[in-house]
Amino acid sequence: MGLRAAPAASVELAGVDYVPAPGGSGAQSAAVSVARAPALLRAGTAAIAHGIARRSYQMALEYAHARQQGGVAIIEHDAVSDMLSAMAVRLACWPQITADPAGVALEEAQALAVKIAATDAAVASTTDAVQVFGGVGYMVGTGIEKLMRDAKYCQLFPEPNWVAHNELIRSERRPSAVKAGAP
Amino acid sequence: MSMLTATERAEIRGMARELAHRELAPRAAALDAGGQDVLAECWSLLAELGLDRALLDEEHGGSGLGVLDLLDTIEELAVGDGAVAMCVLLCNAALAMLADEQLADVPAGARWALVPAALGTELTISDGQLDGRWPVRWARTAPTGSSSSSTAPSPRRRRPALAQPA
């Protein structure tokens, strides 16, 4: 559906015989290691979603200033300006990702949370952007519907957000103050 | 670890922003149409800047970016085209998993991705546009995707490896 230049494909394996690779746990010369790859993929997907949301906001804002309806630019209509405002708020609330002092390790739970928040925000903002464009936004030629499809892809990679929610909660330690059976 | 100064980081981010604006955004529709030739054009530009292996140090042809620097760069590229940004992310994640002696054999400018496979395996890949058999060059054990979820079986949970078109 989205991110078509990075196609996903079915992979069929035959004659699989696992042979351990030489070496340790990843490139000594790289900033990340194998164990940190999932957090990198999730944080990276969040960054992509944020970039898509920025693009959709830029395009929607430009269009809302240029498109005239009822004698005024459509940005003067409350329904349109409300959507643009909501998009701006989502961008302003972009959660900054942090790493350890060495700039190497991303915290797994934070990467999950940021991925969920950023991709949900991107889907909401790109949907609003299509709405700002009106009927034209549904057409391929504007490029705005592509952003909505791309944002949806991010919600599903590397796992669907509902799975990410499950993983996030399972990674949280149970608060010691909460006793078993307590409401 | 990133040894870049704040000025160098800002320059790299600005370079990615400029590339996205000048090269990626105008090609977004063609990329969306699945144009692998267009992607190859974009990829050569990214490889020239060392973004295909940005996390690796300069000795291995990389840019020596830290993780946060890479995320900033990917975000800027995604403003131009999300799919290209995703390719950069996957390629860097894949190459970062290789040991140094394996990196020495990696040709510059190639696109890489993680797939579940093992050494000696041949992959048959078909999505209607891309047909071919790819040899698996290296195998690394690394969980990606839903590695701990019991509710979403994923082929990514076992033995990803690197594959490249033959």
Interface residues (C-beta under 8 A of the other chain):
Chain A: G2 L3 R4 A5 A6 P7 A8 A9 S10 V11 E12 L13 A14 G15 V16 D17 Y18 V19 P20 A21 P22 G23 G24 G26 A27 Q28 S29 A30 A31 V32 S33 V34 A35 A37 P38 L40 L41 A43 G44 T45 A46 A47 I48 A49 H50 G51 I52 R54 R55 Q58 I97 T98 A99 A102 G103 V104 A105 L106 V140 G143 K146 L147 D150 A151 Y153 C154 F157 P158 E159 P160 V163 N166 E167 R170
Chain B: M1 S2 A25 A28 A29 L31 D32 A33 G34 G35 Q36 V38 L39 L55 L56 D57 E59 H60 G62 L65 G66 V67 L68 D69 L70 L71 D72 I74 E75 E76 L77 A78 V79 G80 D81 G82 A83 V84 A85 M86 C87 L89 L90 N92 A93 L95 A96 M97 L98 A99 D100 E101 Q102 L103 V115 P116 A117 A118 L119 G120 T121 E122 L123 T124 I125 S126 D127 Q129 L130 W138 A139 R140 T141 A142 P143 T144 G145 S146 S147 S148 S149 T151 A152 S154 P155 R156 R159
